[in-house]
Amino acid sequence: MAALFGARVRRLRLAAGLTQAELGDRTHVVSTRITQIERASGAKPTLELARALDVVLGADDLLVELWPYVYREAFPDWSRKFMEYSERAMAIRQYAAHVVPGLLQTENYARAVLALDAMLDSKEQLEERVSARMGRQERLGSPDRPELCVILDEAVLRRPIGSHAVMRKQLGRLLDAAAERHITVQVLPFDQGGHEAMGGSLTILALPDGSEVAYTEGSDYGQLIEEPANVSRYKVIYDRLRAAALPPLMSLDMIRSTMEGNYRGAILPSKSERRRLAQEQLQQSGGGRLRRGGRPVPGRRPRP
């Protein structure tokens, strides 16, 4: 893909009558950088540079659309293969142990998650990863969108990633997503105890040809499983997780409760705080009841 990207840049540059130095000047990079891109050597082009090249060369978003495939080549073979399978999958079943799956992440939550990578080189690289992740979500709104079933460990809801505002919006995103007919969200509560997938996350992909693949992932590793016998074992594990998880409606209640309880806005007090404030108001008003509008009405003595 890097070679294809470079060939397109070279063809568009020649059609525009520009030298490598002139194109470099207009995109604010040195001419040797343009040479590297056209020869598919050296560092991959950044998303920012792909956008600049697209504008200068009048590529009508062609280079921007090619960029995610170039970006993907930086990943290991098994990871790239999993991404390719995911783009074709008719059904996606996921168990998430630590964070909300990428397909359902908000932009700010994704940025907070990706920023935790110890191997991250720069803010620019972070934004590229965020853009790539957000781009993959577009398939959920396409005509060939897959059925998506997600099981979230309760830890995903309880562990704050980013600010409380980020978490509140993320949990709201889960509630909105679960309203879609092709998306199911369930929560595996802590009280279910240990299970076979505790070490990391699990994804099962159903492909158009009827085959299935599995993918397991930890904090610093991933494994793609394609052997049918081994995939069947992971399907059993997933089915057990789904049986142990709360039903969809109860799961949404837990998500909503966590959003209101753990990540309420600064202005919104909790239920217990609201009750306490109400009791204090009653005590300050001498035990009187409240009129409409909140003003105290003097208490009446009971009739003899």
Salt bridges, closest charged atoms under 4 A:
GLU38 OE2 - ARG13 NE 2.59
ASP77 OD1 - ARG80 NH2 2.56
GLU87 OE2 - ARG72 NH2 2.33
GLU107 OE2 - ARG111 NH2 2.88
ASP117 OD2 - ARG129 NH1 2.67
GLU127 OE2 - ARG111 NE 2.89
ASP144 OD2 - ARG139 NE 3.69
ASP153 OD2 - HIS195 NE2 3.99
GLU154 OE2 - ARG158 NE 3.03
GLU196 OE1 - ARG240 NH1 2.96
GLU212 OE2 - ARG93 NH2 2.66
GLU212 OE1 - LYS235 NZ 2.70
GLU226 OE2 - LYS81 NZ 3.31
ASP253 OD1 - ARG256 NH1 3.14
GLU260 OE2 - ARG168 NH2 3.34
GLU273 OE2 - ARG264 NH2 3.70
GLU280 OE2 - ARG276 NH1 2.90
